[in-house]
Amino acid sequence: MEKIKSISEAFSMQPKHIEVCTDYEHYYDKSQAVKEIKLERIEIGKRCGDPVEELYYVGYNFEGQKIFQYIANTVNVHYGPTTP
């Protein structure tokens, strides 16, 4: 099975590239180190009383806090093998 290793903005002349951190101990801003990126369905509102949901790629740091989210259709996703 493959995990998400990084994402990059798809519609930008200078796209931001975000990678999953492998060397957390030497990362300069530990609160911004990306531990994992997940594809999640997030409710963004309601229409006629029914929930409206959108797919997002969400990044989490090593404390489990959400540090970013991108609408799924606006990024390129790069996968890699999982480590045992």
C-alpha positions as CSV (number, residue, x, y, z in Angstrom):
1,M,0.0,0.0,0.0
2,E,1.2,3.5,-0.8
3,K,0.9,6.6,1.4
4,I,0.8,10.2,0.4
5,K,4.4,11.5,0.5
6,S,3.8,15.1,-0.7
7,I,1.4,17.5,-2.4
8,S,1.9,20.5,-4.6
9,E,-0.4,23.3,-5.8
10,A,-1.7,22.5,-9.2
11,F,-2.7,25.9,-10.5
12,S,0.2,28.1,-9.5
13,M,3.1,29.6,-11.4
14,Q,5.2,29.0,-8.3
15,P,3.5,26.1,-6.6
16,K,4.0,25.4,-2.9
17,H,5.3,21.9,-2.3
18,I,4.6,20.2,1.0
19,E,6.3,17.0,2.0
20,V,5.8,14.5,4.8
21,C,8.6,15.0,7.3
22,T,10.9,12.1,7.8
23,D,13.6,13.7,10.0
24,Y,11.4,15.3,12.7
25,E,14.2,15.8,15.2
26,H,16.1,18.2,13.0
27,Y,13.2,20.1,11.7
28,Y,13.5,23.8,12.4
29,D,9.8,24.5,13.3
30,K,8.5,21.4,14.9
31,S,4.9,22.7,15.1
32,Q,4.9,22.9,11.3
33,A,6.5,19.6,10.6
34,V,4.1,17.5,8.6
35,K,3.6,14.0,10.0
36,E,0.9,12.8,7.6
37,I,-1.4,14.0,4.8
38,K,-4.9,12.5,4.6
39,L,-7.8,12.8,2.1
40,E,-10.8,13.8,4.2
41,R,-14.5,14.7,3.5
42,I,-15.3,17.9,5.3
43,E,-18.7,19.6,5.7
44,I,-18.5,23.1,4.3
45,G,-22.1,24.2,4.8
46,K,-25.7,23.3,4.3
47,R,-28.0,23.5,1.3
48,C,-31.8,23.2,2.0
49,G,-30.9,21.6,5.4
50,D,-28.7,18.9,3.8
51,P,-24.9,19.0,4.5
52,V,-22.6,20.0,1.7
53,E,-19.3,18.2,1.7
54,E,-16.0,18.6,-0.2
55,L,-12.9,16.5,-0.4
56,Y,-9.7,18.0,1.1
57,Y,-6.1,17.0,1.6
58,V,-5.4,17.7,5.2
59,G,-1.9,17.9,6.8
60,Y,-1.3,17.1,10.5
61,N,1.8,17.8,12.6
62,F,3.3,15.4,15.1
63,E,1.0,16.7,17.9
64,G,-2.1,15.7,15.8
65,Q,-3.0,19.3,15.0
66,K,-4.3,20.3,11.6
67,I,-1.8,22.6,10.0
68,F,-3.3,23.0,6.5
69,Q,-6.0,21.8,4.1
70,Y,-6.3,22.1,0.3
71,I,-9.4,21.3,-1.8
72,A,-8.6,17.9,-3.4
73,N,-9.0,19.1,-7.0
74,T,-6.4,21.9,-6.6
75,V,-3.3,19.9,-5.8
76,N,-1.1,17.2,-7.4
77,V,-0.5,14.3,-5.1
78,H,2.7,12.2,-4.9
79,Y,2.7,8.7,-3.4
80,G,5.4,6.5,-2.0
81,P,5.6,3.0,-0.4
82,T,4.7,2.7,3.3
83,T,7.4,1.8,5.7
84,P,6.9,-1.2,8.0
